[in-house]
C-alpha cells in the first residue's frame, strides 16, 4: 500500500512538472512576426512620367528659356540586361538597401536610375537671347522647332540618377486576408518619404556645340511613395511601388565649357517593380 501511494505521488508530481513545463514553454514565434533588426535589399525596374518644365540655358553669348517642354522616359521592357552584370545599369533600374529600426519603420538608401528624354517632335515657346542665325529657320514668331536637332537635343539618359534616403513604414495585412502562415506567404503595405540629390549624366548637343555627356551633381529631389509587398518563404519578396516627387536641378552641365549650363525643375511619377530579400545578419 505504501509503495502504491509513493508511486501515485510520483506520477502526480511528474504530471504536474510536465504540465508546468508546457505552460511555461514559449509559443513558437514566426520569423515574419517581427521585423526589428532585419536588413533588406532589392533590385528592380521602373517606368517614369514627367511634368512639362521650363529649361533655362545660359552661356557667354546666350541666355534663353524654353517653356513647357515635354519629355518621356526610355524603357527597355522585360530585358535580360536587368540581370546581366555588365549591362544592368543600362535599363531604368532601382536598387535599395534598408534596415528596420523597429517592427514597422525602416531607413534605407537607394538609387532610382530613371531616364529623361526631351521629346524631339515638338515646338516650344522661347524667350531671351540666342544666336541670330537660328531666326527665320528654327525659330519663328517666338517658337522654336525642336524637330531640327541642330538647335538642341537634351537627355538625362545615363541617367536621371536620384540618390536618396527614405524613411518608410510597413504594416502586415495578412490577417485581414486570413492567410494562415505568414512564414510561407505574407502581404504587407508600405509607405514612406525620401530626399536626396541628383547625379545625372546629361547628354546634350546645344546650338552646334560639341556633344556633352558627363556625370554632374545637378540638384536635389524629394519624394513620397506607397506600395505593396509580397513575401515568400520568409526571405524573398516582390514589391510594387508608386512614387511621386519633385526634382530641382539648377546646375546642369551642357558643354565642356564651364560657362555653359542649364536649369530646370519638374514633377515625376515613378512605377517600380522590384525583387529582393529580407534577413538578419
C-alpha positions as CSV (number, residue, x, y, z in Angstrom):
1,X,0.0,0.0,0.0
2,X,2.8,2.3,0.9
3,X,4.6,1.6,-2.3
4,X,1.4,2.3,-4.3
5,X,0.9,5.6,-2.5
6,X,4.5,6.6,-3.3
7,X,4.1,5.6,-6.9
8,X,0.9,7.6,-7.2
9,X,2.6,10.7,-5.7
10,X,5.5,10.3,-8.0
11,X,3.2,10.1,-11.1
12,X,1.2,13.1,-10.0
13,X,4.4,15.1,-9.4
14,X,5.7,14.2,-12.9
15,X,2.4,15.1,-14.4
16,X,2.5,18.5,-12.7
17,X,6.0,19.2,-13.8
18,X,5.2,18.3,-17.4
19,X,2.0,20.5,-17.3
20,X,4.0,23.4,-15.9
21,X,6.7,23.0,-18.5
22,X,4.2,23.0,-21.3
23,X,2.6,26.2,-19.9
24,X,5.9,27.9,-19.4
25,X,7.4,27.0,-22.8
26,X,7.1,29.9,-25.2
27,X,4.9,29.6,-28.2
28,X,6.8,29.2,-31.5
29,X,7.2,32.7,-33.0
30,X,7.2,33.0,-36.7
31,X,10.1,34.7,-38.4
32,X,7.8,37.1,-40.2
33,X,6.1,38.2,-36.9
34,X,8.8,40.8,-36.2
35,X,11.0,43.0,-38.4
36,X,13.2,44.8,-35.9
37,X,16.9,44.2,-36.7
38,X,16.3,42.9,-40.2
39,X,18.1,44.1,-43.4
40,X,16.6,44.1,-46.8
41,X,17.9,44.7,-50.3
42,X,16.1,44.8,-53.6
43,X,16.7,45.3,-57.4
44,X,14.1,46.2,-59.9
45,X,13.0,48.4,-62.8
46,X,10.8,51.5,-63.3
47,X,8.7,53.4,-65.7
48,X,8.5,57.2,-65.4
49,X,6.4,60.1,-66.3
50,X,7.4,63.8,-66.1
51,X,5.6,67.1,-66.0
52,X,6.3,69.8,-68.5
53,X,9.1,72.0,-67.5
54,X,10.8,75.3,-68.4
55,X,14.5,74.8,-69.2
56,X,16.8,77.8,-68.9
57,X,20.1,77.8,-70.9
58,X,22.9,80.3,-70.4
59,X,26.4,80.9,-71.6
60,X,28.8,83.7,-72.7
61,X,26.7,84.7,-75.7
62,X,23.2,83.4,-75.0
63,X,20.6,83.4,-72.2
64,X,17.2,81.9,-73.1
65,X,14.4,79.8,-71.8
66,X,12.3,77.1,-73.4
67,X,8.8,76.9,-71.9
68,X,6.6,73.9,-71.2
69,X,9.0,71.4,-72.7
70,X,7.6,67.8,-72.9
71,X,9.7,64.7,-72.0
72,X,9.4,61.0,-71.7
73,X,11.3,58.0,-70.3
74,X,13.3,55.4,-72.3
75,X,12.1,51.9,-71.3
76,X,13.6,48.6,-72.4
77,X,10.7,46.4,-71.3
78,X,11.4,42.9,-69.9
79,X,15.0,42.5,-70.9
80,X,18.0,40.3,-70.0
81,X,20.0,43.5,-69.3
82,X,18.3,43.8,-65.9
83,X,20.2,40.7,-64.7
84,X,23.3,41.0,-66.9
85,X,26.1,42.3,-64.5
86,X,27.9,44.0,-67.4
87,X,24.8,45.8,-68.6
88,X,22.4,46.1,-65.7
89,X,22.8,49.9,-65.3
90,X,21.6,50.4,-68.9
91,X,17.9,49.9,-68.3
92,X,15.8,52.1,-65.9
93,X,16.6,50.4,-62.6
94,X,16.2,50.7,-58.9
95,X,18.4,49.4,-56.1
96,X,17.9,49.9,-52.4
97,X,19.2,48.5,-49.1
98,X,17.5,49.2,-45.8
99,X,17.4,48.4,-42.1
100,X,14.3,48.0,-39.7
101,X,14.8,50.1,-36.6
102,X,11.6,48.5,-35.2
103,X,8.9,46.2,-36.4
104,X,7.2,48.9,-38.5
105,X,9.8,51.5,-39.5
106,X,12.9,51.3,-41.6
107,X,15.5,53.6,-43.1
108,X,17.2,53.0,-46.4
109,X,19.4,54.3,-49.1
110,X,19.0,53.7,-52.8
111,X,19.4,54.7,-56.4
112,X,16.5,55.5,-58.7
113,X,18.0,55.3,-62.1
114,X,15.4,57.0,-64.3
115,X,15.8,58.3,-67.8
116,X,14.6,61.7,-69.1
117,X,14.4,62.4,-72.8
118,X,13.2,65.7,-74.2
119,X,10.6,64.9,-76.9
120,X,12.2,66.0,-80.1
121,X,9.0,66.2,-82.1
122,X,7.6,69.4,-80.6
123,X,7.6,73.2,-80.8
124,X,8.4,75.1,-77.7
125,X,8.0,78.8,-76.8
126,X,11.3,80.6,-76.5
127,X,12.4,83.9,-75.0
128,X,15.8,85.5,-74.4
129,X,18.9,85.9,-76.4
130,X,20.4,83.3,-78.7
131,X,22.5,83.3,-82.0
132,X,20.6,85.2,-84.7
133,X,21.5,82.5,-87.3
134,X,18.5,80.5,-86.0
135,X,16.0,83.3,-86.6
136,X,13.7,82.5,-89.5
137,X,14.9,78.9,-89.8
138,X,14.5,77.1,-86.5
139,X,13.0,80.0,-84.5
140,X,9.8,81.7,-85.8
141,X,7.4,84.0,-84.0
142,X,8.8,83.1,-80.6
143,X,8.6,79.4,-81.2
144,X,11.5,77.0,-81.7
145,X,11.2,73.9,-83.8
146,X,13.0,71.2,-81.8
147,X,12.5,68.6,-84.5
148,X,15.5,70.3,-86.1
149,X,18.2,68.8,-83.9
150,X,20.7,71.4,-84.9
151,X,19.3,73.6,-82.2
152,X,19.1,71.2,-79.2
153,X,19.0,67.6,-78.1
154,X,18.6,67.1,-74.4
155,X,18.5,63.9,-72.3
156,X,19.4,62.7,-68.8
157,X,19.7,59.1,-70.1
158,X,22.5,57.5,-68.1
159,X,20.6,58.7,-66.4
160,X,18.4,60.9,-64.2
161,X,20.0,59.4,-61.1
162,X,18.1,60.2,-57.9
163,X,20.3,59.0,-55.0
164,X,18.2,59.2,-51.9
165,X,17.4,58.2,-48.3
166,X,13.9,57.0,-47.4
167,X,12.1,56.6,-44.1
168,X,9.3,54.1,-44.5
169,X,6.6,52.3,-42.6
170,X,5.5,48.6,-43.2
171,X,2.3,47.0,-42.0
172,X,1.5,43.3,-42.2
173,X,-2.1,42.9,-43.6
174,X,-2.0,39.1,-43.8
175,X,-4.5,38.7,-41.0
176,X,-7.2,40.7,-42.9
177,X,-6.7,38.3,-45.8
178,X,-6.9,35.3,-43.5
179,X,-3.5,34.0,-44.6
180,X,-2.8,31.0,-42.2
181,X,1.0,31.0,-42.2
182,X,3.0,34.3,-42.9
183,X,6.2,32.4,-42.9
184,X,5.1,30.9,-46.2
185,X,3.3,33.9,-47.7
186,X,2.9,37.4,-46.2
187,X,1.3,40.6,-47.6
188,X,2.3,44.0,-46.3
189,X,1.6,47.6,-47.2
190,X,4.4,50.2,-47.2
191,X,4.6,54.0,-47.5
192,X,7.4,56.4,-47.0
193,X,9.1,59.7,-47.8
194,X,12.5,60.4,-49.2
195,X,15.0,63.1,-50.1
196,X,18.3,63.1,-51.9
197,X,20.5,64.6,-54.7
198,X,20.5,64.3,-58.5
199,X,23.6,63.0,-60.2
200,X,22.6,62.9,-63.9
201,X,24.7,62.1,-66.9
202,X,23.3,64.6,-69.3
203,X,23.6,64.0,-73.0
204,X,23.3,67.4,-74.7
205,X,24.0,68.9,-78.1
206,X,23.4,72.6,-77.9
207,X,23.3,75.0,-80.9
208,X,26.1,73.2,-82.8
209,X,28.4,72.8,-79.8
210,X,30.3,69.5,-79.2
211,X,28.1,66.8,-77.7
212,X,28.5,66.7,-74.0
213,X,27.7,63.6,-71.9
214,X,29.1,63.6,-68.3
215,X,28.1,63.0,-64.7
216,X,27.5,66.0,-62.5
217,X,25.8,66.9,-59.2
218,X,23.0,68.9,-60.6
219,X,20.4,69.4,-57.8
220,X,18.1,67.8,-55.3
221,X,14.8,65.8,-55.1
222,X,12.1,64.9,-52.6
223,X,9.6,62.1,-52.9
224,X,6.8,60.1,-51.3
225,X,5.8,56.5,-52.1
226,X,3.2,53.8,-51.4
227,X,3.5,50.2,-52.2
228,X,2.6,46.5,-51.6
229,X,5.0,43.8,-50.6
230,X,4.6,40.0,-51.2
231,X,7.0,37.9,-49.1
232,X,7.5,34.2,-49.9
233,X,9.1,31.6,-47.5
234,X,10.3,34.3,-45.0
235,X,13.2,35.6,-47.0
236,X,12.2,36.6,-50.6
237,X,9.8,39.3,-51.8
238,X,8.3,41.1,-54.7
239,X,7.5,44.8,-54.1
240,X,5.5,47.2,-56.3
241,X,5.6,50.9,-55.6
242,X,4.2,54.2,-56.9
243,X,6.5,57.1,-56.1
244,X,5.8,60.8,-56.8
245,X,8.3,63.6,-56.3
246,X,9.8,66.9,-57.2
247,X,13.2,67.4,-58.8
248,X,15.1,70.8,-59.0
249,X,18.3,70.9,-60.9
250,X,19.9,74.4,-61.1
251,X,23.3,73.2,-62.2
252,X,23.1,71.0,-65.3
253,X,26.3,70.7,-67.5
254,X,25.6,71.3,-71.2
255,X,29.1,71.5,-72.7
256,X,32.8,71.2,-71.9
257,X,32.8,75.0,-71.4
258,X,32.1,75.6,-67.7
259,X,30.4,78.9,-68.6
260,X,27.6,76.9,-70.3
261,X,24.8,75.5,-68.0
262,X,21.1,74.8,-67.8
263,X,18.5,74.6,-65.1
264,X,15.1,73.0,-64.8
265,X,12.6,71.7,-62.2
266,X,9.7,69.3,-62.7
267,X,7.5,66.7,-61.0
268,X,7.8,63.0,-61.7
269,X,5.8,59.8,-61.2
270,X,7.6,56.5,-61.0
271,X,6.2,53.0,-61.1
272,X,8.6,50.4,-59.7
273,X,8.6,46.6,-59.6
274,X,11.4,45.1,-57.5
275,X,12.7,41.7,-56.3
276,X,14.6,41.3,-53.1
277,X,15.4,39.6,-49.8
278,X,15.0,40.3,-46.1
279,X,17.2,38.7,-43.5
280,X,19.0,39.1,-40.2
281,X,22.8,39.2,-40.0
